[in-house]
Amino acid sequence: MEKEAENADQEHPMEPDKEKEKDHGEEDTESDNEERDEEERESQRLRDKKMERRLRAKERREKRRQVISLLRTIPYSDHQRWWSADTIAMVTGANRGIGFEIAHQLALHGLTVILTSRDAAVGEEAAKVLQEGGLNVHVHQLDIVDPSSIQVFTEWLQQNYGGLDILINNAGVNFNYGSDNQLEFAEQVITTNYFGTKNIIKAMIPLMRPNASGARIVNVSSRLGRLNGKRNRIGDLTLRHQLEDVDSLSEELIDKTVNTFLEQVKDGSWTSGKWPQTCADYSMSKLAVNAYTRLMAKMLSDRPEGQKIYINCYCPGWVKTAMTGWAGHTSPEDGADTGVWLALLPDPDHEIGFYKNDENWCKESSILNWLLQLNFFRREYATAIAFVAISRLLGKFETNTE
């Protein structure tokens, strides 16, 4: 009994300690709960901000879409229309998506359009849709990475049309969607998007017909091909500066750049930070297209009057097509609009030059200096909207007052 009493007496002094432990435990639990609640509130704030940004971006896209749709209803004035039914425009990869819409819109403007497709049967079906609408559209098979296919097409074009006035390089491939970065098809992507585009330019330039307004080349490219994007860039500063500087730019440098990338893809060292990290193969292919466009703009700039060739490239935006897995937010019609505008620039004095990067998308030109100062080129369509609105409305005003 004494031992039991002694033990009981010994147990009582420990009870306050247990109470303290219990209190501390409850405080820790409350503190943990408060931290979790604060983390959840912060996460919710971030989600709300992200949603707000998305909604604002959606509103901006919708406004651009509405403006572009409105601009399509404003006809070119007679003095702006340098083209006619005899003007020949060819569009590569035109059996669907952006290429199909570019062919469609050019034909609506009254040009003769040659729709090309790697798959002849698919091309025939696409052309039939436009032909049934009364449009002057013809079709021919063309694989831009097959020299024999290019040769056959070139001979057919020369024999049947005697030359070409407008070339739209739209054909291309992509095997990554969103933030994917699978590179098993990197060689095919770069071979098609860059080398294939270059093949067609070289084959078609000798066939481009002289005219007072100049022949036109438009390359469908991408903002992913920027040299110095925030998340997608060339990490090698020396190489980046060489590619930026038109005086040091060369075809050999561009080829070497993409071939070095492909070699490092094969040996697994491409992740060193030197190359774009988002859709790396597609980004590199379009970077090369942008650089080659700048190079060709320089090489073609000294052609005499009457034999001028104006070359541009542009980003159509994130377009809802098979290439994007139908995940885009821009329609093919809107994505095609800027390319058509570039092809139909009404006066050679209004040369845009070429799209370069997110901050400065084009070569200097007198008509656009003030637009560049306003930084309108930060979005895919802003300059196109401004210029087309001004040029078409001024043309309409002049026509109405004559």
Secondary structure, DSSP 8 states (H G I E B T S, - for coil): -HHHHHHHHHHTTHHHHHHHHHHHHHHHHHHHHHHHHHHHHHHHHHHHHHHHHHHHHHHHHHHHHHHHHHHTTS---TTT----TT-EEEETT-SSHHHHHHHHHHHHTT-EEEEEESSHHHHHHHHHHHHTTT--EEEEE--TT-HHHHHHHHHHHHHHHS-BSEEEE--------TT----TTHHHHHIIIIIIHHHHHHHHGGGB---TT-EEEEEE--GGG-SB-SSSB---HHHHHHHH-TTT--HHHHHHHHHHHHHHHHHT-GGGTTS-SSSHHHHHHHHHHHHHHHHHHHHHTT--TTS-EEEEEE---SB-SGGGTT--SB-HHHHHHHHHHHHT-S-GGG-------SS--S---GGGHHHHHTTGGGSSSHHHHHHHHHHHHHHHHHHHH-
